[in-house]
Amino acid sequence: MNNPITSWDNDYARLARAASQLRTTSSNTSFHSNQQRQEQASSIQTGLNRLDSQLNALESNLSLSPAEAGRRRTLLEGLNGQLSSDGITSGGVSGRGESASAAALRQQDDMIDELAVGVDRLKNQTNLIHTEANSHVRLLNEMDANVDLANQGLEEETRRAMRLREEKSVWRLHLIIAGLSILLFLLILMGLS
């Protein structure tokens, strides 16, 4: 039950790593090594095509905003462009003769794009944590108010019990019983005499 957007991000990150590894591996002149690189490039290209179709589906389901879909499409095009500009998909040697600094800059741009995806995920998680923390603070404030109310009620009940105890003291009742008993005894004695 994985979120399709998160799944897309994870698949993109995996493909970007695979493409980066493919770019950094030195290509031997052997046919077997070039054939292996071609198979890896073909696998990456298939993954990119699958991500493109998933992106189209997410866009048509309105799961992504147009700006977010455009950003992800740019990432896909950049990764696709890297594969083709490196000459990986066309036989192993780049047809452009790029300088090492241009290749390094392009690789840095790719890494920055990957970092942007990670930072975006962190931002979303931070917003969720912020919302949850605010709800916890609100609940704690409500609990504090409820505890204060309960404390006031308990103090009021204690005061009322003390008043009742003073008004209905047991010794007073015993005194009244003793007095009435003496009176009854006297009345009985007067009645007998």
C-alpha angles and dihedrals in degrees: 000000000000121000108252092224092052090045089052091050092049092048091049092050090049092050092046090053091048091050091048091051090048091052094048098047111096113241114230118210092242118114092230093057093048091047090051091050090049091052091049091048090049090051091050090048090052089051091050091051090050091050090049091054091046089050090052089051092049090048093050091047088053089235089133131046115241091249092052091046090050091050091051091046089053089052090052093047090049093052091045090049091051091054093050096040092051088057091234094128094044103049113298109284123084114242095209104059095224118194120250092246092054090050090048091050091049090050091050089051089053092050090049090052090051090048090051090058090050093046090050090054090048090050091053092048091048091052090051091049090048092052092047093047090051091051090050091051090050091049092048091051090051090048090050091053091047091050090050090051092048091048091052091048091050092050090049091051090049092053091048091050091051091051091049091050091052093046097044099038115170095223090060089054091048090051091051091049091049091048093049091047091054090047091050091048090050092048091050091050091049090048092053096048 
